[in-house]
Amino acid sequence: MRPRAGLASLAFLFWAGTCAEASSSLVLTDGQIIKGTEVQRQGDSYLVTIAGGNTVSFPAALVKEVKFEDDPPAPAPPGFDYSGPKTLAGPPGPPLQNPSDPLKVMGPPTTWSKDAVDTTWVPTNAYDPNADVMAGSRSTWSKNAVDTTWVPTNAYDTSKDVMAGSRSTWSKSAVDTTWAPQDGFGFKKLSFTGPAPATQPELTSTYDKGEVAPLTTAQFGPSPWTCAERLFARDADRPATDKDNRSASMDVKSVKSPLSKSLGVPLYEANGTLGGVPRKAVFTIAAGECRLVGGDADALIGLNLPVEHAMAQDAASFNAAMAGRGGALVPSGVDKLDYALAFVSLTDPAVSGSTAATLKLIDGPEDLRSIATKTPGTCSLSKGKRRREERDASKSYAVPKIAAGKEGDVVTFLTWSSAGGSLYRNTVVIARSGVVTAKRDVLASHIGAHTE
């Protein structure tokens, strides 16, 4: 146990001597050196701990540098020697071995043998001012076997037609390339042309199970019954007179409502079945053609169109029919608002079609309140949501307005439809060129007694 304690005391003294060697110092701006055992910085001051434990403070502005130096080793205590290892007893130890001695037995380092072929290349000067060094590689031109020299000659001769052999001439084509567009979709036509009768038909004609459909003197061509058969034909590519291609039941009558009078054109209504479903067609006859202008137009022509597209289709057919009458102009004595309302009623498939929805002009706030007081039988919206729709409708009310423009008149008015209980803002443009267009925006829905 005693030898171990001696070793511990020896280690402590060695550690204490090592720690005593380190010292710190401050170099001031005037060159002074302040030595101490520890240097700390606190804020703008340096704290130097000097021998004895005292601490001196120096402003940071006066300090140029902080140094850490090692003090010279302290002398060894009595009985100790820090000079290095020594042989204290016995014979001296063997001398230290030179690290290069073990390599001497391996001989001199490896050397490369000389190559059997001398690959050394020494460039030589290929330029000889006395010889043509490029003679063997220079390209030369040989004489052409055919003389391609062209000498122009005067081709103008006043005594003959020198362009006769090169002038282009037109000849009739062996194949007739005239192309006529055909309907590749297979949909029914919106209009039909029939052969004109030899003599003017009777002004009135009675049809089976229908009312009297008058014809004007300008309506030469197919009869209303013929137009209805073609519209309700199951296959548009087959004759409508075939028994298996006709509607199972059909009736045709003239439209005697104020709708026809306001538009100034004779209209005809045909009711029949198509694919087992009752359908309705509203058409007119103009320039020898049947024009489908209302009703279930999308189903009759074989297209599943949205309501707005179906209205645009009917409007285009109506304008085409009125083109032969001088254009879709407001008849004399008819108010422009009544004309616009009749146009919207005709082209709306929910109003003029088999649904037979009611379209009412909102002429005042009382009309809107009267409609809202009626409760629908069934409605997909709750009572609270219907009241919110009624408030939106009341806020959107505006009186009908007719604005005259440079190119025509713009009629703006509100209507209520029993189909969905929708309140629409309608904008009808009656152009002086004879074209009528309509646009409508939904302001509210599920108002009053309506159908879904």
Secondary structure, DSSP 8 states (H G I E B T S, - for coil): -HHHHHHHHHHHHHHHHHHHHEEEEEEETTS-EEEESEEEEETTEEEEE-TTS-EEEEEGGGEEEEEEEE-------TT---S-----SSS-------TTTGGGGG-S-------SS-----------TTS-TTTTT-------SS-----------TTS-TTTTT-------SS---------S----SEEE----SS---S----TTS------TT--SS-HHHHHHHHT-S-TTS-TTSGGGS-SSEEEEE--SHHHHHHTS--EEEEEEETTEEEEEEEEEETTEEEEEEESHHHHTT----HHHHHHHHHHHHHHHHHTTTSS---TT--HHHHHHHHHHHH-HHHHSTT---EEEE-SHHHHHHHHTS--SS-SS-HHHHHHHHHHHHHT----EEEE-SSEEEEEEEEEETBTTEEEEEEEEEETTS-EEEEEEEEE-S-SS-B-
